[in-house]
Each structure stands twice: as structure tokens, then as C-alpha cells.
């Protein structure tokens, strides 16, 4: 998807902005839901950090930013 939007950005910038905005909104909703589920399930920040490639502290900050 990113490559397709990047290709559009030169020739069809408005279409690229629209597509990017649609992707961003969908991604934000998915991240909010995933963060809520991880917190509800009591998943450790060590496991979250390992899954997303960062430290447990960074993972906790990211989860807070998704809310």
C-alpha cells in the first residue's frame, strides 16, 4: 500500500492524500483496538516490546499514544 501511495504522490497528489488519509484512519482504529485488547488481556510490556521491536518502556508509551 505504501508503495502505491508513494507512486501516486508525484502524479496524483490529491489522490495520494486521500488514500493516505483513509489508511491512516483505519490504522489508528486498529491500533486503538489492539492496544485496548493487549491491556485488557494483561499482556506484559516485555512481550509487547518484543512484538513491535522496542523496549518495554517504549512499548508502554506507544500503547498510551494509540488510545
N, C-alpha and C positions, 0 to 999 in steps of 0.2 A: 504494500500500500504506500509506504513512504516513497519508494522509487517512482511510483506512478504520479503521486502528488508533486514530487520534485520535477518530473518531466513537464508537468503542466505549468509549473511556476514561471517558466520563461515565456511560453506562447499563449497561455490562458491563465493569467494570474488571478483573475476573479474566480474562475472555476477551481483553481488550486486552493484559494482561501476558503471557498465554500466546502470543498471536500475535506480540507484540514480541520475546519470547524466541526463538521459532522463527526469526524474521527475523534477529535479532542473531547467532545461532549460525551460520546459513547464510552470512551476510555475512562473519563472521570467517573461516570456512573459505575462502571465495572470495578474500578479501584476502590470506590467507596464501599461497595458491597463486599468485595474481598476483604478489605480492612475490618469491616464490621464482623464478618464471619470468623476471621482469624482471632479477633479479640473475644468474640462470643465462645469460641472453642477453646480458648486459653492456650493457644499456640505460643511457645516461647519465642522471645525476640531473637534468641540464638538461631532457632530454626527459620524464622522469617529472614534474618540477615543472611543465612547460608543460601536460602532460596533466591534472594534477589541480589546477592553479591556485595554485601556490605556488613558492617559491624552491627551488633545488637542495638547499640545506641542510635546509629544511623537508621536502622530499621524502625525503631520506635518513633523517631522524628518523621520518617516518611509516612508511617501509618497515620500519625496525627495530621499530617498535611493532606491526606486523602479524604479526611472527614469533612 
